[in-house]
Amino acid sequence: MINKTDIHKFSFPEMCSSANGKTSGSGVAGLFVIFVGTICFAIGTFKSEPNTLIQSLALVTLGTSLIAIKKLNPTKDTTNTEEK
């Protein structure tokens, strides 16, 4: 059994790819949205603007849900296993 919580084996390409090794659009978009939300959170913190903080937390939540949806959806097997 593979230990999925091993911090020494973490990689961003693994987080952006699907189970069959292809790059996942929702994973890449999720990382981008989290990055933008984090920058907006830092700006809102330094300027003390509560509206910016709330919206940036919404962006981080959206990005996290994009990554979670990618991991929770089962991948469809597209290989043709039909025999004649």
TAPE-V141942 format. One line per field, one symbol per residue. ss: DSSP state (2 for helix, 1 for strand, 0 for the rest). phi: phi as a letter, one per 30 degrees, with the letter a starting at -180 (. if undefined). psi: psi as a letter, one per 30 degrees, with the letter a starting at -180 (. if undefined). A space follows every 10 residues. Layout:
ss = ???
phi = ???
psi = ???
This chain:
ss = 0000002220 0222221000 0010222222 2222222222 2222222002 2222222222 2222222222 2200000000 0000
phi = .dddcdddcd bdeddccddc jddcdddddd dddddddddd ddddddchcd dddddddddd dddddddddd dddddddcdc cdcc
psi = kkjfgjffgk keeefflafg flkkeeeeee eeeeeeeeee eeeeeefhje eeeeeeeeee eeeeeeeeee efkkkkjgkj gkk.
